[in-house]
């Protein structure tokens, strides 16, 4: 609180001198500082919760995308297998290209090379 000192002898035309109370000013600064620390702590706690929720949403989106990509991969594997099917290739050769199966006496069977067999095993 502001303290007002009154002089015993009145001097006309002079106002009383008001001084700031240093104890009151220090306690006000201490209260503001303490309140600021409390507010800062609450805000950091809330921010942490918001970040955790945000990471949860991001993780859910990543897992959904992962499942979608796994489904696409499975479909592509099945499509690859169906496209590599010998029955399909024979049907395309006979219908689209008008090729016919050779007679057994026209066939020449070539021996496989090792590098070719390893390449087929990797596919």
C-alpha positions as CSV (number, residue, x, y, z in Angstrom):
1,X,0.0,0.0,0.0
2,X,1.0,3.6,-0.5
3,X,2.1,5.3,2.6
4,X,1.5,8.9,3.1
5,X,3.7,10.8,5.5
6,X,2.2,13.9,7.0
7,X,4.5,16.5,8.4
8,X,3.6,18.1,11.7
9,X,4.1,21.6,10.3
10,X,2.0,22.4,7.4
11,X,3.8,24.0,4.5
12,X,1.3,25.7,2.3
13,X,1.5,25.0,-1.4
14,X,3.4,21.7,-0.9
15,X,1.7,18.3,-1.6
16,X,2.4,15.4,0.7
17,X,5.1,13.1,-0.7
18,X,3.9,9.6,-1.7
19,X,6.4,6.8,-1.7
20,X,6.0,3.3,-3.1
21,X,5.9,0.6,-0.6
22,X,8.8,-1.7,-1.6
23,X,7.2,-4.7,0.3
24,X,4.0,-4.5,-1.7
25,X,5.8,-4.1,-5.0
26,X,7.9,-7.2,-4.3
27,X,5.0,-9.3,-3.3
28,X,3.1,-8.2,-6.5
29,X,6.1,-9.3,-8.6
30,X,6.3,-12.6,-6.7
31,X,2.6,-13.3,-7.3
32,X,2.9,-12.5,-11.0
33,X,6.0,-14.7,-11.4
34,X,4.4,-17.6,-9.5
35,X,1.2,-17.3,-11.5
36,X,3.2,-17.2,-14.7
37,X,5.0,-20.4,-13.8
38,X,1.8,-22.1,-13.0
39,X,0.2,-21.0,-16.3
40,X,3.3,-22.1,-18.1
41,X,3.2,-25.5,-16.5
42,X,-0.5,-26.0,-17.3
43,X,0.1,-24.9,-20.9
44,X,3.0,-27.3,-21.3
45,X,0.8,-30.2,-19.9
46,X,-2.0,-29.4,-22.3
47,X,0.5,-29.0,-25.2
48,X,1.9,-32.5,-24.5
49,X,-1.6,-33.9,-24.5
50,X,-2.4,-32.3,-27.9
51,X,0.9,-33.6,-29.3
52,X,0.1,-37.1,-28.1
53,X,-3.3,-37.0,-29.8
54,X,-1.8,-35.6,-33.0
55,X,0.7,-38.4,-33.1
56,X,-2.1,-40.9,-32.5
57,X,-4.0,-39.6,-35.5
58,X,-0.9,-39.7,-37.6
59,X,-0.1,-43.3,-36.6
60,X,-3.7,-44.3,-37.4
61,X,-3.4,-42.8,-40.9
62,X,-0.1,-44.5,-41.4
63,X,-1.6,-47.9,-40.4
64,X,-4.5,-47.4,-42.7
65,X,-2.2,-46.5,-45.6
66,X,-0.1,-49.6,-44.8
67,X,-3.2,-51.9,-44.9
68,X,-4.2,-50.3,-48.3
69,X,-0.7,-50.9,-49.7
70,X,-0.7,-54.5,-48.5
71,X,-4.0,-55.0,-50.2
72,X,-2.7,-53.5,-53.4
73,X,0.5,-55.6,-53.2
74,X,-1.6,-58.8,-52.8
75,X,-3.7,-57.8,-55.8
76,X,-0.6,-57.1,-57.9
77,X,0.9,-60.5,-56.9
78,X,-2.3,-62.3,-58.0
79,X,-2.4,-60.3,-61.2
80,X,1.3,-61.1,-61.9
81,X,0.6,-64.8,-61.4
82,X,-2.4,-64.7,-63.7
83,X,-0.5,-62.8,-66.4
84,X,2.4,-65.3,-66.2
85,X,0.0,-68.3,-66.5
86,X,1.1,-70.6,-69.4
87,X,-2.6,-71.4,-70.2
88,X,-3.2,-67.7,-70.8
89,X,-0.1,-67.3,-72.9
90,X,-1.1,-70.3,-75.0
91,X,-4.7,-69.0,-75.5
92,X,-3.3,-65.5,-76.5
93,X,-0.9,-67.1,-79.0
94,X,-3.5,-69.3,-80.6
95,X,-6.3,-66.7,-80.7
96,X,-4.6,-63.3,-81.3
97,X,-1.4,-64.4,-83.1
98,X,-2.9,-67.4,-84.9
99,X,-0.1,-69.7,-83.8
100,X,-0.5,-73.4,-83.7
101,X,1.2,-76.0,-81.5
102,X,4.0,-77.7,-83.3
103,X,4.1,-81.4,-84.0
104,X,6.3,-83.4,-81.7
105,X,8.8,-84.1,-84.5
106,X,9.2,-80.3,-85.1
107,X,10.1,-79.6,-81.4
108,X,13.7,-79.1,-80.4
109,X,14.4,-79.1,-76.7
110,X,17.3,-76.9,-75.6
111,X,19.2,-77.6,-72.4
112,X,18.9,-74.9,-69.7
113,X,21.9,-72.9,-68.7
114,X,22.6,-72.4,-65.0
115,X,22.3,-68.6,-65.1
116,X,18.8,-68.9,-66.6
117,X,17.6,-71.3,-63.9
118,X,18.9,-69.0,-61.2
119,X,17.1,-66.1,-62.7
120,X,13.8,-68.0,-62.9
121,X,14.2,-69.1,-59.3
122,X,14.5,-65.5,-58.1
123,X,11.3,-64.5,-60.0
